């Protein structure tokens, strides 16, 4: 199984250790089980929502001057909050 490094909150690590001890499993087994369950729920929700469509103007063409690589619109989103 591939290994990875993930930074976790200290309180979360303690909770995971307690769950692992209670279940008499390794922390890796507990983390894998929890992540698999959470990922399955997220994928099921995404499937229920259906595909996302970007048709924002007639014929599905982007607005004139729109650059999908630009992140300038993020500034506008921050100001609206």
C-alpha positions, 0 to 999 in steps of 0.5 A: 500500500502506498504511503503518504504524509498528511498533516492532521490536527492534534485533537483529530489524531488523539480521537483517531488513536482512541477509535483505533484502540477501541476497535483494536485496529491500527490507526491506518485501518481506522483512517482508511475505513473512515475516509472510504466511507466519507468518500463514498458518501461524497461520490454518491451525492455528486452522482445525485446532483448530476453533471455540472453544466456551464451553459451561461450564454446562448449556444454555450459560448463563453462571454466575449473577453472571458479568459478561463485561465484568469482568476480576476473574478475571485476578487469580485467574489471576495468583495460580495461577501 
